[in-house]
């Protein structure tokens, strides 16, 4: 397949909610904002960078829950 890909599988409600949460996070969370801007700086498309930030946004609370710790931005490098 060539060209831009589209996501259609999975749970649409969860994906839509995560997308909106990531839009807010890349504007207000310094860790995710730096990560998103770094991806844009190396030439990634905005939507691709946002989806990468979505994945990072999922892994951050999972790591916090797994270790039973508090939020520490130094543990989540951009």
Biopython code that builds the backbone (N, CA, C, O; Angstrom):
import numpy as np
from Bio.PDB.StructureBuilder import StructureBuilder

atoms = [
    (1, "UNK", "N", (0.846, -1.182, 0.000)),
    (1, "UNK", "CA", (0.000, 0.000, 0.000)),
    (1, "UNK", "C", (0.890, 1.244, 0.000)),
    (1, "UNK", "O", (1.906, 1.300, 0.693)),
    (2, "UNK", "N", (0.500, 2.207, -0.767)),
    (2, "UNK", "CA", (1.242, 3.464, -0.822)),
    (2, "UNK", "C", (0.358, 4.603, -0.339)),
    (2, "UNK", "O", (-0.870, 4.510, -0.349)),
    (3, "UNK", "N", (1.000, 5.660, 0.077)),
    (3, "UNK", "CA", (0.253, 6.837, 0.510)),
    (3, "UNK", "C", (-0.008, 6.826, 2.006)),
    (3, "UNK", "O", (0.549, 6.019, 2.751)),
    (4, "UNK", "N", (-0.851, 7.724, 2.416)),
    (4, "UNK", "CA", (-1.158, 7.888, 3.830)),
    (4, "UNK", "C", (-2.100, 6.797, 4.300)),
    (4, "UNK", "O", (-3.078, 6.474, 3.626)),
    (5, "UNK", "N", (-1.806, 6.243, 5.437)),
    (5, "UNK", "CA", (-2.616, 5.168, 5.982)),
    (5, "UNK", "C", (-3.718, 5.730, 6.863)),
    (5, "UNK", "O", (-3.637, 6.866, 7.329)),
    (6, "UNK", "N", (-4.738, 4.934, 7.085)),
    (6, "UNK", "CA", (-5.851, 5.339, 7.944)),
    (6, "UNK", "C", (-6.071, 4.272, 9.005)),
    (6, "UNK", "O", (-5.900, 3.082, 8.743)),
    (7, "UNK", "N", (-6.446, 4.699, 10.192)),
    (7, "UNK", "CA", (-6.760, 3.776, 11.275)),
    (7, "UNK", "C", (-8.266, 3.584, 11.284)),
    (7, "UNK", "O", (-9.024, 4.552, 11.332)),
    (8, "UNK", "N", (-8.691, 2.337, 11.238)),
    (8, "UNK", "CA", (-10.129, 2.096, 11.277)),
    (8, "UNK", "C", (-10.491, 0.984, 12.251)),
    (8, "UNK", "O", (-11.659, 0.843, 12.610)),
    (9, "UNK", "N", (-9.517, 0.193, 12.685)),
    (9, "UNK", "CA", (-9.802, -0.918, 13.586)),
    (9, "UNK", "C", (-9.787, -0.479, 15.038)),
    (9, "UNK", "O", (-9.422, 0.652, 15.359)),
    (10, "UNK", "N", (-10.183, -1.379, 15.896)),
    (10, "UNK", "CA", (-10.129, -1.109, 17.328)),
    (10, "UNK", "C", (-11.381, -0.428, 17.844)),
    (10, "UNK", "O", (-12.421, -0.410, 17.185)),
    (11, "UNK", "N", (-11.258, 0.122, 19.019)),
    (11, "UNK", "CA", (-12.393, 0.770, 19.678)),
    (11, "UNK", "C", (-12.392, 2.258, 19.347)),
    (11, "UNK", "O", (-11.531, 3.006, 19.810)),
    (12, "UNK", "N", (-13.340, 2.667, 18.562)),
    (12, "UNK", "CA", (-13.387, 4.048, 18.068)),
    (12, "UNK", "C", (-13.580, 5.048, 19.206)),
    (12, "UNK", "O", (-12.985, 6.125, 19.178)),
    (13, "UNK", "N", (-14.389, 4.721, 20.194)),
    (13, "UNK", "CA", (-14.630, 5.651, 21.306)),
    (13, "UNK", "C", (-13.351, 5.892, 22.104)),
    (13, "UNK", "O", (-13.041, 7.026, 22.470)),
    (14, "UNK", "N", (-12.618, 4.822, 22.365)),
    (14, "UNK", "CA", (-11.366, 4.954, 23.106)),
    (14, "UNK", "C", (-10.360, 5.752, 22.289)),
    (14, "UNK", "O", (-9.680, 6.629, 22.821)),
    (15, "UNK", "N", (-10.265, 5.450, 20.998)),
    (15, "UNK", "CA", (-9.320, 6.144, 20.121)),
    (15, "UNK", "C", (-9.653, 7.630, 20.029)),
    (15, "UNK", "O", (-8.752, 8.468, 20.052)),
    (16, "UNK", "N", (-10.920, 7.958, 19.927)),
    (16, "UNK", "CA", (-11.342, 9.360, 19.831)),
    (16, "UNK", "C", (-11.031, 10.107, 21.132)),
    (16, "UNK", "O", (-10.559, 11.243, 21.102)),
    (17, "UNK", "N", (-11.297, 9.467, 22.264)),
    (17, "UNK", "CA", (-11.014, 10.089, 23.559)),
    (17, "UNK", "C", (-9.520, 10.295, 23.755)),
    (17, "UNK", "O", (-9.089, 11.348, 24.225)),
    (18, "UNK", "N", (-8.733, 9.293, 23.396)),
    (18, "UNK", "CA", (-7.285, 9.398, 23.532)),
    (18, "UNK", "C", (-6.725, 10.472, 22.608)),
    (18, "UNK", "O", (-5.786, 11.177, 22.977)),
    (19, "UNK", "N", (-7.286, 10.602, 21.420)),
    (19, "UNK", "CA", (-6.850, 11.624, 20.470)),
    (19, "UNK", "C", (-7.057, 13.021, 21.059)),
    (19, "UNK", "O", (-6.160, 13.863, 21.005)),
    (20, "UNK", "N", (-8.237, 13.260, 21.618)),
    (20, "UNK", "CA", (-8.519, 14.574, 22.185)),
    (20, "UNK", "C", (-7.657, 14.850, 23.417)),
    (20, "UNK", "O", (-7.201, 15.975, 23.621)),
    (21, "UNK", "N", (-7.436, 13.818, 24.237)),
    (21, "UNK", "CA", (-6.580, 13.985, 25.412)),
    (21, "UNK", "C", (-5.148, 14.303, 24.993)),
    (21, "UNK", "O", (-4.467, 15.089, 25.652)),
    (22, "UNK", "N", (-4.693, 13.699, 23.910)),
    (22, "UNK", "CA", (-3.341, 13.953, 23.435)),
    (22, "UNK", "C", (-3.216, 15.353, 22.854)),
    (22, "UNK", "O", (-2.180, 15.996, 23.021)),
    (23, "UNK", "N", (-4.245, 15.833, 22.180)),
    (23, "UNK", "CA", (-4.219, 17.207, 21.681)),
    (23, "UNK", "C", (-4.008, 18.196, 22.820)),
    (23, "UNK", "O", (-3.228, 19.140, 22.692)),
    (24, "UNK", "N", (-4.697, 17.981, 23.924)),
    (24, "UNK", "CA", (-4.552, 18.852, 25.083)),
    (24, "UNK", "C", (-3.167, 18.666, 25.712)),
    (24, "UNK", "O", (-2.528, 19.638, 26.116)),
    (25, "UNK", "N", (-2.712, 17.420, 25.791)),
    (25, "UNK", "CA", (-1.445, 17.125, 26.450)),
    (25, "UNK", "C", (-0.259, 17.733, 25.719)),
    (25, "UNK", "O", (0.671, 18.217, 26.364)),
    (26, "UNK", "N", (-0.266, 17.722, 24.393)),
    (26, "UNK", "CA", (0.883, 18.288, 23.679)),
    (26, "UNK", "C", (0.908, 19.810, 23.781)),
    (26, "UNK", "O", (1.912, 20.432, 23.436)),
    (27, "UNK", "N", (-0.160, 20.404, 24.240)),
    (27, "UNK", "CA", (-0.177, 21.850, 24.460)),
    (27, "UNK", "C", (0.187, 22.217, 25.885)),
    (27, "UNK", "O", (0.737, 23.295, 26.115)),
    (28, "UNK", "N", (-0.107, 21.339, 26.866)),
    (28, "UNK", "CA", (0.024, 21.729, 28.265)),
    (28, "UNK", "C", (0.991, 20.872, 29.081)),
    (28, "UNK", "O", (1.459, 21.331, 30.123)),
    (29, "UNK", "N", (1.305, 19.672, 28.665)),
    (29, "UNK", "CA", (2.242, 18.822, 29.396)),
    (29, "UNK", "C", (3.633, 19.035, 28.818)),
    (29, "UNK", "O", (3.848, 18.749, 27.640)),
    (30, "UNK", "N", (4.575, 19.522, 29.600)),
    (30, "UNK", "CA", (5.904, 19.839, 29.055)),
    (30, "UNK", "C", (6.628, 18.624, 28.471)),
    (30, "UNK", "O", (7.356, 18.756, 27.488)),
    (31, "UNK", "N", (6.438, 17.456, 29.059)),
    (31, "UNK", "CA", (7.105, 16.251, 28.554)),
    (31, "UNK", "C", (6.577, 15.893, 27.170)),
    (31, "UNK", "O", (7.354, 15.694, 26.237)),
    (32, "UNK", "N", (5.271, 15.812, 27.041)),
    (32, "UNK", "CA", (4.682, 15.454, 25.748)),
    (32, "UNK", "C", (4.849, 16.571, 24.721)),
    (32, "UNK", "O", (4.983, 16.302, 23.527)),
    (33, "UNK", "N", (4.841, 17.797, 25.169)),
    (33, "UNK", "CA", (5.036, 18.913, 24.253)),
    (33, "UNK", "C", (6.429, 18.868, 23.638)),
    (33, "UNK", "O", (6.585, 19.074, 22.435)),
    (34, "UNK", "N", (7.436, 18.600, 24.454)),
    (34, "UNK", "CA", (8.803, 18.511, 23.949)),
    (34, "UNK", "C", (8.955, 17.325, 23.004)),
    (34, "UNK", "O", (9.636, 17.428, 21.984)),
    (35, "UNK", "N", (8.326, 16.200, 23.337)),
    (35, "UNK", "CA", (8.381, 15.004, 22.490)),
    (35, "UNK", "C", (7.742, 15.283, 21.131)),
    (35, "UNK", "O", (8.312, 14.952, 20.092)),
    (36, "UNK", "N", (6.559, 15.890, 21.146)),
    (36, "UNK", "CA", (5.832, 16.212, 19.924)),
    (36, "UNK", "C", (6.630, 17.194, 19.058)),
    (36, "UNK", "O", (6.746, 17.002, 17.848)),
    (37, "UNK", "N", (7.170, 18.225, 19.668)),
    (37, "UNK", "CA", (7.936, 19.227, 18.916)),
    (37, "UNK", "C", (9.235, 18.645, 18.356)),
    (37, "UNK", "O", (9.677, 19.039, 17.277)),
    (38, "UNK", "N", (9.852, 17.699, 19.093)),
    (38, "UNK", "CA", (11.064, 17.052, 18.592)),
    (38, "UNK", "C", (10.751, 16.229, 17.344)),
    (38, "UNK", "O", (11.524, 16.222, 16.386)),
    (39, "UNK", "N", (9.615, 15.536, 17.364)),
    (39, "UNK", "CA", (9.227, 14.751, 16.192)),
    (39, "UNK", "C", (8.939, 15.652, 14.992)),
    (39, "UNK", "O", (9.305, 15.322, 13.863)),
    (40, "UNK", "N", (8.291, 16.777, 15.232)),
    (40, "UNK", "CA", (8.034, 17.716, 14.142)),
    (40, "UNK", "C", (9.334, 18.291, 13.591)),
    (40, "UNK", "O", (9.459, 18.515, 12.387)),
    (41, "UNK", "N", (10.297, 18.527, 14.471)),
    (41, "UNK", "CA", (11.572, 19.116, 14.057)),
    (41, "UNK", "C", (12.369, 18.179, 13.147)),
    (41, "UNK", "O", (13.134, 18.641, 12.301)),
    (42, "UNK", "N", (12.194, 16.870, 13.317)),
    (42, "UNK", "CA", (12.920, 15.931, 12.463)),
    (42, "UNK", "C", (12.158, 15.605, 11.185)),
    (42, "UNK", "O", (12.601, 14.784, 10.382)),
    (43, "UNK", "N", (11.006, 16.254, 10.999)),
    (43, "UNK", "CA", (10.293, 16.129, 9.735)),
    (43, "UNK", "C", (9.079, 15.222, 9.726)),
    (43, "UNK", "O", (8.537, 14.939, 8.658)),
    (44, "UNK", "N", (8.637, 14.761, 10.881)),
    (44, "UNK", "CA", (7.438, 13.924, 10.910)),
    (44, "UNK", "C", (6.211, 14.788, 10.628)),
    (44, "UNK", "O", (6.178, 15.972, 10.961)),
    (45, "UNK", "N", (5.222, 14.184, 10.018)),
    (45, "UNK", "CA", (3.954, 14.898, 9.813)),
    (45, "UNK", "C", (3.264, 15.097, 11.159)),
    (45, "UNK", "O", (3.490, 14.347, 12.109)),
    (46, "UNK", "N", (2.422, 16.117, 11.217)),
    (46, "UNK", "CA", (1.765, 16.451, 12.485)),
    (46, "UNK", "C", (0.915, 15.302, 13.010)),
    (46, "UNK", "O", (0.934, 15.011, 14.206)),
    (47, "UNK", "N", (0.172, 14.651, 12.127)),
    (47, "UNK", "CA", (-0.690, 13.552, 12.563)),
    (47, "UNK", "C", (0.139, 12.361, 13.041)),
    (47, "UNK", "O", (-0.230, 11.698, 14.009)),
    (48, "UNK", "N", (1.250, 12.090, 12.371)),
    (48, "UNK", "CA", (2.137, 10.992, 12.780)),
    (48, "UNK", "C", (2.744, 11.287, 14.139)),
    (48, "UNK", "O", (2.820, 10.401, 14.990)),
    (49, "UNK", "N", (3.175, 12.523, 14.353)),
    (49, "UNK", "CA", (3.747, 12.917, 15.634)),
    (49, "UNK", "C", (2.691, 12.844, 16.741)),
    (49, "UNK", "O", (2.999, 12.479, 17.876)),
    (50, "UNK", "N", (1.464, 13.187, 16.410)),
    (50, "UNK", "CA", (0.395, 13.138, 17.403)),
    (50, "UNK", "C", (0.082, 11.698, 17.791)),
    (50, "UNK", "O", (-0.156, 11.413, 18.965)),
    (51, "UNK", "N", (0.080, 10.796, 16.826)),
    (51, "UNK", "CA", (-0.176, 9.383, 17.130)),
    (51, "UNK", "C", (0.960, 8.815, 17.972)),
    (51, "UNK", "O", (0.711, 8.003, 18.863)),
    (52, "UNK", "N", (2.195, 9.220, 17.715)),
    (52, "UNK", "CA", (3.317, 8.792, 18.544)),
    (52, "UNK", "C", (3.152, 9.317, 19.965)),
    (52, "UNK", "O", (3.456, 8.610, 20.926)),
    (53, "UNK", "N", (2.678, 10.542, 20.104)),
    (53, "UNK", "CA", (2.422, 11.105, 21.429)),
    (53, "UNK", "C", (1.270, 10.377, 22.121)),
    (53, "UNK", "O", (1.268, 10.232, 23.344)),
    (54, "UNK", "N", (0.296, 9.921, 21.343)),
    (54, "UNK", "CA", (-0.799, 9.129, 21.903)),
    (54, "UNK", "C", (-0.243, 7.852, 22.533)),
    (54, "UNK", "O", (-0.628, 7.472, 23.638)),
    (55, "UNK", "N", (0.653, 7.209, 21.822)),
    (55, "UNK", "CA", (1.246, 5.985, 22.344)),
    (55, "UNK", "C", (2.043, 6.265, 23.625)),
    (55, "UNK", "O", (1.977, 5.496, 24.584)),
    (56, "UNK", "N", (2.784, 7.356, 23.632)),
    (56, "UNK", "CA", (3.546, 7.725, 24.826)),
    (56, "UNK", "C", (2.598, 8.063, 25.973)),
    (56, "UNK", "O", (2.880, 7.738, 27.126)),
    (57, "UNK", "N", (1.484, 8.708, 25.667)),
    (57, "UNK", "CA", (0.503, 9.057, 26.693)),
    (57, "UNK", "C", (-0.097, 7.800, 27.322)),
    (57, "UNK", "O", (-0.427, 7.803, 28.508)),
    (58, "UNK", "N", (-0.241, 6.746, 26.558)),
    (58, "UNK", "CA", (-0.758, 5.483, 27.105)),
    (58, "UNK", "C", (0.276, 4.829, 28.013)),
    (58, "UNK", "O", (-0.061, 4.320, 29.082)),
    (59, "UNK", "N", (1.529, 4.846, 27.586)),
    (59, "UNK", "CA", (2.554, 4.132, 28.350)),
    (59, "UNK", "C", (2.904, 4.817, 29.659)),
    (59, "UNK", "O", (3.312, 4.149, 30.609)),
    (60, "UNK", "N", (2.757, 6.124, 29.732)),
    (60, "UNK", "CA", (3.127, 6.843, 30.954)),
    (60, "UNK", "C", (2.281, 6.426, 32.165)),
    (60, "UNK", "O", (2.865, 6.085, 33.193)),
    (61, "UNK", "N", (0.942, 6.433, 32.105)),
    (61, "UNK", "CA", (0.179, 5.995, 33.289)),
    (61, "UNK", "C", (0.344, 4.507, 33.571)),
    (61, "UNK", "O", (0.254, 4.081, 34.722)),
    (62, "UNK", "N", (0.587, 3.704, 32.518)),
    (62, "UNK", "CA", (0.826, 2.282, 32.743)),
    (62, "UNK", "C", (2.093, 2.081, 33.567)),
    (62, "UNK", "O", (2.115, 1.254, 34.478)),
    (63, "UNK", "N", (3.145, 2.829, 33.255)),
    (63, "UNK", "CA", (4.390, 2.718, 34.007)),
    (63, "UNK", "C", (4.204, 3.207, 35.444)),
    (63, "UNK", "O", (4.747, 2.617, 36.378)),
    (64, "UNK", "N", (3.447, 4.271, 35.617)),
    (64, "UNK", "CA", (3.191, 4.799, 36.962)),
    (64, "UNK", "C", (2.426, 3.770, 37.793)),
    (64, "UNK", "O", (2.751, 3.542, 38.958)),
    (65, "UNK", "N", (1.409, 3.149, 37.191)),
    (65, "UNK", "CA", (0.615, 2.150, 37.901)),
    (65, "UNK", "C", (1.440, 0.899, 38.197)),
    (65, "UNK", "O", (1.311, 0.307, 39.268)),
    (66, "UNK", "N", (2.285, 0.499, 37.250)),
    (66, "UNK", "CA", (3.096, -0.701, 37.423)),
    (66, "UNK", "C", (4.070, -0.554, 38.600)),
    (66, "UNK", "O", (4.271, -1.494, 39.368)),
    (67, "UNK", "N", (4.664, 0.625, 38.729)),
    (67, "UNK", "CA", (5.644, 0.838, 39.780)),
    (67, "UNK", "C", (5.037, 1.418, 41.046)),
    (67, "UNK", "O", (5.716, 1.494, 42.069)),
    (68, "UNK", "N", (3.783, 1.827, 41.004)),
    (68, "UNK", "CA", (3.127, 2.388, 42.181)),
    (68, "UNK", "C", (3.754, 3.691, 42.632)),
    (68, "UNK", "O", (3.856, 3.956, 43.829)),
    (69, "UNK", "N", (4.173, 4.500, 41.679)),
    (69, "UNK", "CA", (4.854, 5.746, 42.009)),
    (69, "UNK", "C", (3.992, 6.947, 41.648)),
    (69, "UNK", "O", (2.905, 6.812, 41.086)),
    (70, "UNK", "N", (4.504, 8.121, 41.986)),
    (70, "UNK", "CA", (3.848, 9.369, 41.623)),
    (70, "UNK", "C", (4.399, 9.851, 40.290)),
    (70, "UNK", "O", (5.410, 9.337, 39.811)),
    (71, "UNK", "N", (3.742, 10.831, 39.693)),
    (71, "UNK", "CA", (4.197, 11.418, 38.430)),
    (71, "UNK", "C", (5.529, 12.111, 38.643)),
    (71, "UNK", "O", (5.665, 12.962, 39.522)),
    (72, "UNK", "N", (6.504, 11.745, 37.839)),
    (72, "UNK", "CA", (7.821, 12.358, 37.879)),
    (72, "UNK", "C", (8.255, 12.606, 36.438)),
    (72, "UNK", "O", (8.591, 11.656, 35.731)),
    (73, "UNK", "N", (8.258, 13.861, 35.986)),
    (73, "UNK", "CA", (8.571, 14.125, 34.580)),
    (73, "UNK", "C", (9.982, 13.721, 34.177)),
    (73, "UNK", "O", (10.252, 13.547, 32.988)),
    (74, "UNK", "N", (10.886, 13.567, 35.137)),
    (74, "UNK", "CA", (12.240, 13.152, 34.772)),
    (74, "UNK", "C", (12.311, 11.694, 34.353)),
    (74, "UNK", "O", (13.276, 11.275, 33.713)),
    (75, "UNK", "N", (11.289, 10.917, 34.713)),
    (75, "UNK", "CA", (11.275, 9.503, 34.325)),
    (75, "UNK", "C", (10.738, 9.288, 32.919)),
    (75, "UNK", "O", (10.846, 8.185, 32.383)),
    (76, "UNK", "N", (10.167, 10.309, 32.315)),
    (76, "UNK", "CA", (9.567, 10.198, 30.991)),
    (76, "UNK", "C", (10.254, 11.183, 30.051)),
    (76, "UNK", "O", (9.709, 12.247, 29.758)),
    (77, "UNK", "N", (11.442, 10.835, 29.582)),
    (77, "UNK", "CA", (12.175, 11.781, 28.742)),
    (77, "UNK", "C", (11.492, 12.004, 27.397)),
    (77, "UNK", "O", (10.834, 11.110, 26.864)),
    (78, "UNK", "N", (11.657, 13.194, 26.865)),
    (78, "UNK", "CA", (11.096, 13.514, 25.556)),
    (78, "UNK", "C", (11.997, 12.935, 24.562)),
    (78, "UNK", "O", (11.755, 13.060, 23.361)),
]
sb = StructureBuilder()
sb.init_structure("model")
sb.init_model(0)
sb.init_chain("A")
sb.init_seg("    ")
for serial, (resi, resn, name, xyz) in enumerate(atoms, 1):
    if name == "N":
        sb.init_residue(resn, " ", resi, " ")
    sb.init_atom(name, np.array(xyz, "f"), 0.0, 1.0, " ", f" {name:<3s}", serial, name[0])
structure = sb.get_structure()
